[in-house]
Amino acid sequence: MRIIFISILISILPIAHSTAAPRVIADIAPVHGLVARVMMGIGTPALLVEPGASAHNFSLSPSNTKALARAAVVFWVGEPLTPWLKKPIENVAKNAKSVELLSLSEKFLLPVRTSHKHGHTHQHGHSLENFDAHAWLDPKIGSYWLKIIAESLSVIDPKNSAKYRENAEVGQLQIESSLMELFKKLGPLEDVPIAAYHDAYQYLEHRFSLKFVGAIADGDAAPPSARRIAELRKRLNQYEAFCILTEPQYPSQLIQSISSKNYVRLGIIDPLGKDIPTGPGFYTAFLKSIGNSLSSCM
């Protein structure tokens, strides 16, 4: 009987091992939410840049490095957003499949429109430096990324390919529903002038025909110059009223000083969704949060 039990146990073990989900890492919370949606019911991806941390100059912890070394797939926006991640992917996660989402989505990308450029080049020699990296803020691109994620996971985990694709299709329907709600909410406000602390919202402007009139800072990290502030103040004060989009970490005093008018409204938006719970429902909750912030400001 003992021999029979051992034989049965040995025959079961490979099956249990073969059904284990691949180890998957996503760089930022919006990407993690999309990956979690595709992996729902199969496994849970790890998140590299925790909510509240800067995606532009993040420092890897020992646990991050260990997770990268064990990863089967790394989904990341791309080098223009996280230039510090390229070498760890090449050197630490060298056995993982690297899926750089920007490089697979060029037909949807918008050019950087400020003088600031990150100056990074795609690892295969193709330049991404002129593209705006904040592409996840366009729901259509988020929907497209679901398909890329499902197909990428299907290659390394073909036994679950049908489930990955099914999950992606459900996620796309959810995004489409959120998109319709956003059009209803933001459509009547397309003539309201909008400024921002830094120019991270071009994809929202493009998708919903919003009226963007300028950014305070030139780039993601550089502080604004006195000349730039004066130019933007002059431009904004031509309008009866306007909305300024900012993020929790930026100084509200500086933003409010841009205008001498009393009818300026501030909209607080975190492009990484700091206060939204991570998981399969993240991305649609993220879109709803942005819609609420924009409509209340405008």
N, C-alpha and C positions, 0 to 999 in steps of 0.2 A: 504493500500500500504506500509506503514511504517513497519508493521509486516512482510509482505512478504520480503521487502528489508533486514530486520534484519535476517530473516531465511536464506536467500541466503548468506548473509555475514558470518554467523556462519558456514554454510556448506562449504564455501570456505576456511576459516581460517585454519582448520586442514590440508587441502591439501597443502596450502602454507608452513606451518610449516614442513610437512613431506618431502618436497623436498629440504629442506635446507641441504647444504653439512656439513659433520662432521667437527669439529674443529681438525685440524691436525698440529702437530709440527714435524720438522726435526732438527737434531742437527747441521750438517755442510752443507755447500753449495752444495757439490756433491750429498749428500743424498736428500737435498731439491729439487735439480734439477730433480732427478728421481721421487720423489713423485709428484712434479708439473706436470711432464709428464703424470703420471697415472691419476691425478685429472683434467687434462685439460678439460675444458667445464663443469666441475662440481663444482669446488671450488679451493681455493688457500691455500696452506699450509703456516704456519709461520716458519720462520728461527730463530733458537736459537742463534747460534754463528755467528755473523755478519762477513762479509768479512774483513780480516785484523786482526781479533782477534785470539788469540791462542786457539786451541781446547783442548790443554792439561791442561791448568790452567785458564779456563774462570770463571768469577764471574757473577752469575745471578743478573740481575737488578730487581727492583720491577715489571716492565712490563713483564719480562720473567717469573717471579714467578706467576703472574696473568694469563698469557697465559697457563702455565702448569696446573694450577688449573682448567681451563676450557676445557682442551684438552680431546678429545675422543680417540686419538691415538698419541703415541710418537714414531717416528722412529729414532733410533740412531745406530751408528756403533757398539758401545759396550764399556764395562768398560775398556779394555786396552787403548782405545783412550781418553775417557772422564770419568775418575773415579769419578769426582766431580758430575756427573749427576745421579748416581745411587740412592742416598738418596732423592733428590728432586722428582724423578719419584715415588719412594715408598711412600713418605710422602705428597708431594704436588699434584702430578698427580695420586693419588691412585685410582681414578675411571677411569683412562685411560688405554687403551690397550698398553702395552709396547712391542715394536718389536725391539729386539736387533739383528741386522742383522748378526753380526759375529757368534753368537751362532746358527744361522740357516744356516750357510754356511761353516761348518767345512770341508766338503769334498774338498773345493777349497783353504783353507787357507794354508799359508806357515809359517814355524816356524821362530821365532826371531833368527837372526844369529849373533847378537852382544852379548857381555856379559851383556849388560844392559837389565833388565826386569822390567816391571811395577809392578809386584807383586800383581795383583788384581785377585779376584776369582769371577766367575759368581755367581749370586745370588741364583741359585739353587744348588750350591755346585760343579758345573763342572768348572774346571780351564780353563781359556782362556789366562793365563799369558804367555804361550810359543808361542802364535801366533802373527805374524806381523799384526798390526791393520790397515795398509794402504791399505786394500783390494780393495777399490773403484778405485784404479789406474789400475786394470786389467779390461778391457772392458767386458770380459766374466762374471766377477763377477757382474759388473754393470748391465748387461743384466739379470742375475739371480735375482738380487735384485728387478728389475721391476716386476717380477712374484710374489715375496714374498709380495711386496707392494700392488699389485692388489688383491691378495688373502686375505690379512689382511683387506684391506678396504672393500672388498666384504662381509666379515663376519659382520662388524658393520653397513654397509650401503648396504644391499642386493638389494635394488631397483635400485641402480646404478652399480651393479656388472658387467653387460654386457659391459658397457661403460669403467669401470676400466680395464677390461681384454682386450678390443679392444685397448685402449690407450697404455697399456703395450706392446702389440704385435707390434704396430706401432713403439714404442720406441726401441724395440729389433731389428727391421729391420734397424732403423737409426744407432744403435750402430754397427750392423754387417757391414754396409756400411763404417762407420768410421774405423772399425777394418781393413777392406781390404785396405783402403787408408794408414793406419799406417804401415801395412806390406810392402806395396810398397815403402814407404818413408824410413823406418828403416831397411829393409832387407839387403840392400847393406852395412850397417854400423855396422854389428854385431861384427866385429873384432876390432872396435875402443875401446881402454881402457877407462873406465868411473870410476871416483871417485865422491863422493858426500859429502856435508857438514855433513849430517846425513843420516842414512840408511833408507830412506823412499821409495825407488824406486824398491824394490825387485820384486814387482808384475809386473812392466814394464819389468824388466830384464828377468823374467821368461817367460812372454808371448811372447816377441819379441827376445829372445835369445841374449840379450845384454851382453857385457863383463864388468861386474862390478869388480873393483879391490880393493875397500876399501872405508871407510867413515872416515871423519876427527873427528867427535864427536862420542862418544860412548853413543848413546841414543838420546832422543829428547830435553833434556834440559841441560844436563851436559856439561860444556865447555871442549874442548879437552885438554889432558895433553901434556906436552912437549915430553914425550916418544912416545905417540901415533902419534904426528905430525912427529917426526923423522922416525918412522917406515913406515908411509905412504909415506913420501918423498922418502925414499930409494926404496920403491916398485915402485913408479911411475916413478922415474928417470931411470928405466930400459927400458922405452918405448921411441920411437922416438917422439911421440906426444900423447896427451890424452885430454879428456874432463872432466871438473869438474862441476858437477851440484850443484847449490846453490839456495837459496831462498832469496827474497828481504830483509828479516830482518837480514840476517847473514853478518858478516863483510867480505867484498871482499878482504881487505888487507891480512887478515889471510889466506884466500883461495889461493890467488896468491903466498903467501910465501911458499906454500907447495912444489913448484918446482923451481929450478934454471933455467929451460929451458924457452926459449922465445916463444915456440909454444904450449902454453897451451890455450885452449879455455874454456870460462865459459858459461854455459847454465843456464839461470834463469828460474826456474820452481816454481810456487806456488802450492803445492799439494791440496790446498783448492780453487784454482781458484779465487783469490782476485779480479782481474780486469775484470772478466767475468760477464755480467748481469745475475741475478738470473731469474729463470723461467723455462718453459718446454724445452727450447732449450739449457739450461746450459750444460748438460753433454756432448753432442756431440761437442759443442764449446770448452769445456774443453779438450776433447781428441785431437781436432785439434790443440789447443794451445800447448799442450805437444809435439805433433809430430813436430810442427814447431820449438820449442825450442831445442829439441833433434837433429833434422837434421841440424840446423844451427850451433850447438855446435860441432857436430861430423864430 
